[in-house]
Amino acid sequence: MESQINNKSIAAFYRRHKANISIDTASAIFTWLLVSGASLYSMLSWTPISNTQVALAAVLFLCYLFFWLLLSQQEKYKNETTVRLLLLAITFIIVIAIYFVVPFVYTAILMVVWSAALPHFMKIKTAFMLSPIWSLTLYLVYGLYWNFNGMVVTAMLFWTFNLFALVMVTTTIKAKESREKVEMINLELISTQQLLGQAAEQAERVRIARNIHDLLGHHLTALTINLQVAGRQLEKLNVGSKDESSKKAIKDSIEQCHSLSKLLLSDVREAVSDIRMKSNLNIKQAILAMTERLPNIKVSLDYPNDITINDVNTADVLTRCIQESITNALKHGHAKTMHIAFLQTGDLLALSIEAALSKQLKVSKISESNPNFILGNGLKGMQERLKQIQGSVAFTLNSAAFMTDIKVPVLDHD
């Protein structure tokens, strides 16, 4: 119940986060609409301005909206530095062109909106250092080209607006990253809670099995031996012909008790074995607690009923590896679906994790043995964890998916 509540809260958080993004975009579009609408209306009402200049301004406003919408898709161009810089430059040039065409200082609001996108593409220190440049353009165009008065103060005011936008967006990004980190930690806590619960149940089952084996098993074994001794002693006992029938009846009773004790001992051993078999750790619930209702990614799980995991450490390592794979899929934003499959062959357990990419990458099939394949800290940590339990992992990347193949020995701990 607790894990379901936590999963619902996580899903609600991401739904709210998505809603916030759409609200931010909508507010930017609304701002653009007011600035462009007011500018075009004022230009149409101003006699010295020609219709050609108004049409050019309208085209520039539309171009600004188009390229800003592309620029606002940070995740889409997250790993394409050239495209990101090109979009930034084009949008900036469009704003400067608007300065030359539209004789209204408040068009600098579009530069503030443009500045709000910068923290997604560069460090805040870099943006702060470059901010005087695009604020200076406002002074140069409207102060020198349009000959407006008081542009020094106006440019400085809009510069502070740009700085404010940079700070606010940076704070929002950091808060988002912190919340996502907390939610991922919460997922880890949920899975750990599941494992701890199963580990406690496993320990209790093993304790009961040992007690049954040590107490009942030993006592029944002693009883069986004593009955055998009693039977042999009875055979050596010399009795008269009159007591022969009584001796035979006693012997039959002893043999019957001996048979019952052997049968009971067999039942005890079978019960102990059954309890030990049911003490296997089932990490399926822990995995489901991590994967259910994850944002932006659909996870499917193939977990056969014959999977045998007796070691708590092995279960914990496998769970951590799955967590790392999920984190990578969410962090890098390429995966749209993920398939997790378990397969046990004898004493070897295989775990396959395949993250399907949201778009085709222009790469050939490579693995960690390829010099072009660079392992991050997360994947290296996965290797180190598996090495501690005599396991191994192989990573493969192709144009459609990133695959993680894990193999660990199945250990039997009494």
N, C-alpha and C positions, 0 to 999 in steps of 0.2 A: 504493500500500500504506500509506504513512504517513498519507494523508488518511483512509483507511478506519479505521485504528487510532484516530486522533483523534476521528472521528465516533462510534465505538463508546464511547470514554471519555466523550464528552459525553452520549450517551444514557444511559450507566450512571450518570453524575452526577445527571441529572434523575430517573432511576428511584429512586436513593437518596434524593433530596430529597423525592419524593412519599411514599416510605415513612416518612421522618422526620415528615412532617405527620400521617400516619395514626397513628403511634406517639404523637405529642403529644396528639392528640385522644383516643386510647384511654386514655392515662394520666390525662387530665383526667376522663374518664368513670369510670374506676376509682376515682379520688379521690372523685368525687361519690358513687359507690356506697357506699364505705366510710363517708363522713360521714353520708349520709342513712340508710343501714342501721343504723349504730350509734346514731344519734339516735332513730330510730323504735323500735328495740328497747328502748333505755333508757327512752323515754317510756311504752311499753306496760308496762314493769316498775315504773314509778313510780306509786303509787296516787293521789296528788293530781292527776295529769293525766288529763283526761277523754278518752274516745274521739274526741269531736268535735275536740279540740285535736290529737290524733294524726292524724286524717284531714286536717285543715287543713294540718298540717306536711307530710304526704305530697303533697298537691296543690302546695304551694309548692316542694317539692323537684323535682317533675316539671316545673313551670313553669320553674324555674331551668335545668334540663337542656335544655328545649326552646329557650328564648331564648338560652342560651349557645351551643348548636350553630348557631343562626342567626348569632350574633355572631362565631363563629369562621370564618365564610365571608367572609374579608376581600375576596377578589377579586370576589365576587358583588356586593357593595355598595360597591365601591371608589370609584365616582363618584356615589354617592347619599348625600350628607352627612346629610340629614335622617333617612333610615332608619338610618344608623349611630348617630347620636346618640340616636335613639329606642330602639334595641336596647340601647345602653349604659345609658340611664336606666331602662328597664324591668327589666333584669337587676339593676341596683343596688338598685332599690326592692324587688325580690323578696328579695334578701339581707337587707335591713333588716327586711322582714316576717318572715323566718325567725328573725332575732334575737329578735323579740317573741314568737314562738310556741314556739321551741325553747329550753329553759333550759340549753343547753350551749355553753360558750365556744368549743369547737373548731369550731363552725359557721363561725367566721371564716376557716377554710381556704377556704371557697367564695369569700370576698372576695379571697383571694390568687389563686385561679384566675381570677377576673374581672379582676384587675389585670394578669394575664399577657396579656390580649387588648388592653390599652390601647395599647401601642406600635405596633400595626397601624393605629390610628385617630388618634393624636395624637403630637405631639413629646414626647420624653422629658422635656424641661424642664417642659412643661405638666403632664405626669403627676406629676412630682416635686412641683410646687407644689400640686397638688390632693390628693396622697396623704394629708396629715393629716386631710382632711375625712372620708374613709371609715374612717380609723382612729379618729377621734373618735367616730363613731357606735357603735363597739363599746363604748367606755367609757360613753357616755351610756345605752345600752340595758341593758347587763348591770350597770353600776355603779349607776344610778339606778332603772331599772325593776325589775330582778331583785335589786337590793341585794347583788350579789356583792362580796366583798372583794378587794383587790389588783388592781383592774381598770386602774389607771394603768400599772402595770408590764406587765400582760398586753396592753393596747392598744398600748403602745410596742413590745413584742416582735413583735406581729403587723404593726405598721407597718414594722418592719425587714424582715419577711418579704415584705411588699408591695414594698418598695424593691428587695429582692433579685430578686424575680420580674421587676420592670420592667427592671432592669439586664441580667439574663440573656437575656430575650426580645429586648431592643434589640440586644444583642451578637450574638445569633443572626441577627436580621434584617440587620444590617450585614454579617455574614460571608456570608450568602446573597447579598446584593446584590454583594458583592465577587467571589464565586465566579462569579456569572452574568456580571459584567462581564469577568472573565478568560476565561470560556468564549466570549463573543462576540468578544473580541479574538483568541482562538485561531482562531475561524472566519474572521476577517478575514485572519489570517496564512496560513491554509490556502489561501484563495482567491487571496491575493497570491502565494503560492508557485506556484500553478498558472499564474497570469498570467506570472510571471517566467520560468517554464520555457518557456512557449509563446513569450514574447518572445525568449528566447535562441535557440530553434529558428527563429523567423522571421528573426532577424538573420543566422543562419548560412546559411539558405536564400538570402536576398537576397545575401549576400556571394558564395556559390558561383555564383549566377546572374550577378552582375556580372562575376566572374572569367571565366566561360565566355564571356559576351558580349564582354568587352574583349579577351581573349586569342584564343580560337578564332574568334570572329566576325570580328575585325579581320584575322586572318591568312588566313582563308578568303576574305574580301573581297579582300584583296591578291592572293591566288592566282588568284581569278577574273579580276581585272583583267589580271594578267600573262598568263594564258592567252588572253584576248581580244587582247592586244597581240601575242603570239606568233602567233596565227592570222592577224592582219592582215599581219604582217611576212612570213609564209610565202606569202601570196597575192601579195605584191609581188616575191618572189624569182623570178628568171628561170632556168630550168633547161632542159636539153635534153629532147628527146622521150623519150630513154631513161630519164631520171630523173623523168618525169611521174608514173609509177605510184608511185614512192617518195614523191613530194611529196603525192600524194593520200592515201597511207596515213598519213603524218605528220599531215596536216590532220585526218583522221578521228580519230586518237588525241587530238589537241589538243581537238577538239570534244567527244569523249567525256569527257576530263578536265574540260573546262569544265562540261559537264552534271553530272558527278559533284560538282564543287565547289559548284555552285549548289544541288544537292540536299542536300549536306551542310550548307551554310549555312542552308538552309531548316529542316533538322532541328534545328540548333543553336538557331535562333530559337524554334522550337516548344518545344524542351526548356526554354529559358530562361523562356518564357511559362508553361509548365506548372509550373515550380518557383515562379515568382512567385504563381501562382494558389493553389498549395498552401501558401503562406506566410501565408494569412489566419489571423487569430487566432480560435480557437474557444473562447469563454468558457463553453461548456456545462459542461465539467468543473469549472471554478471555481464555477459556480452550484450544481452538484450537490454539491460539497464543502461548500457553506454550508447547503443545504436538506435534505440527507439526514438523517433521524432527528432532526429538530428536535422539541423537547418541545411538546406541547399544540397543535401546528399541523401540518396536512398540506399540503405544497406540491407543486403539479403544474407541469411545465415544458413549454412548446411552443417548440421551437427547430428551425426548418427547416434543412435541409442547405445551402440556398443563401444563408444569411446571410454577408455579407462585411464583416469588420471588419479593416482593415489597420493602424489606428493604435492603438498601445499605450495612449495616454492616453485614447482613447475607450473602449476595453475596460475600463480601470481605473475611469473615471467611472460607466459602466453597472453595473459590479459593486458600486461603493460605494452607488449608488442602491438596488440590490436589498437590500444589507445594511441600509440605513437603513429600508427598508420592513419587513423581517423584524424588526428591532429594535423598531419601533413596534408591530407586531402582537403581539410577545411582552410588551413593556413595559406596554401598556395592557390587554392580556388580553381584548380583544374578539373577535379573529379566531380562527376555528376551522379555516378552510381558506384557502389562497392560490393564485391561478393567475397564472403568469408566462408571457407570450406575446411572441414576437418576430415581426416582419413587416417585410420589406424590399421597398420599391417604388422601383425605379430607384436614385437616389442618396440616398434617405431611409430611415432605419431607425427603426421604431416599436417601442417597448417598452411593454407594458401589464401593470400589476400590480394585481390585484383581490383584496382581502382581505375575505372574507365574514365578517360579524359573527356572533358567537355568539348574539345576541339582537336582536330588532327594536328599533331606536331610534325614538323619537317625533320624527323630524326629517324635513323635506322635503328634496328634492334641492338641495344647495348646492355652491358651488365657492369657490375662493379670491377670486373677485371679489365674493362676498357678504360684507357687513360682519359677519355672524354666524360667519364662518369665520376662525379665527385660526391662522396658521401658527406652528408651534413652531420651535425652533432647528434641529432635524434636517431639517425640510422646507425651511427657508430655505437651509440648507447644500446641499441637493440642487439647489435653483435656482441657487445660485452656481456649483456644479461644472459644471452643464450649460451655463451661460452662457459658461464658458471655452472650450467646444468648439462654440460656436454652436448649442447645442441648446435645447430648451424643455421645460417640464413643466406639466401641468395636473392639479389635484387635484379630485376630486368625492366628496362624501359623501351617501349616502342612507340610508334606513332598513335596508337589507340589506347594504351593502358600502361600503368605502372604496377608491376607484380612483385610480391614478396612471398618467397617460398621458405617455410621454416620446417625443420625436422628436429625432433627431440626424442630421446629414448624414454620409454615408459618405465618408471622406477616403481618398485613395489616395496613400500615401507610398512613394516608391521608395527 
